[in-house]
């Protein structure tokens, strides 16, 4: 969490280190190219503005939380150990904070896929009552226009257009697209042929992932650059299990589509850096990777709408440990140096 108060005044400054903008065509070993709506706005000025906005609690209604409150750089841009996200005035959300690492490659946003792009997503947490709590776009823009520093930064980034609803979304999205992470042990082993990049248990885990465990059916491994996700929505029984355990039911994709067969279906998450982003599932109901693999080994839950690809996997204890070891090998470079706080 990037949040400190000194003598009742909150200060946020971005790091002096130059924010690294990835190569759009070749961002890192193992990753596909980045698709950007307007390449001319993926530059130092815009990404640095987005970085400042991302870490500034000023964007919340009472100045208490920032985007980085729920997406902590040192925790895989999630909130380790916190099952559900937290918002202003201690309000608790109903979903776990997903990682923002490699969000540049996502084909839809949120676990229910209700919007298609980062730009469409940007304002939703700012206006959500249980997140940043602002009542309107105009209120936020008016606050920003009263801050000389922001007026200057928006003008530098966007010229005469300055502070606007779309420009704020563009800046936040541009910063998030810099958060790429590839060049993992798996990438070095698979793409670069470094036999010793993954240990023997991880190599056995890969064979299980691509074979008996059938993980590949949702966490795709085909292609020159993969995120280990099919970008589709599946009911694997998590929400049904959580309801049985007394947790609130989440209807997932159904919230966006109102299609009966999509009840309790959720977007397949990327598995890159998954070892750094506990707890797991949309509701944070599984605390470790081993518990996740055990859940799938048992075939999920008895949800009547359970995906037909689900079923018992008959994995041994060693198989489960090997799969976890392979998942750990998917952690890549993440060299982001987050802003320092000065009072």
Buried (B, 14 or more C-beta within 10 A) or exposed (E): BBBEEEEEEBEBBBBEEEBEBBEBEEBBBBBBBBEBEEEEBBEEBBBBBBBBBBBBBBBBBEBBBBBBBBBBBEBBBBBEEBBBBBBBEEBEBEBBBBBBBBBBBBBBBBBBBBBEBBBBBBBBBBBBEBBBBBEEBEEBBEBBEEBEEBBEBBBEBBEEEBBBEEBBBBBBBBBBBBBBBBBBBBBBBBBEEEEEBBBEBBBBBBBBBEEEBBBBBBBBBEEEBBBBBBBBBBBBBBBBBBBEEEBEBBBBBBBBBEEEEBBBBBBBBBBBBBBBBBBBBBBBBBBEBBBBBBBBBBBBBEBEBBBEEBEEBEBEEEBBBBBBBBBBBBBBBBEBEBBEBEE
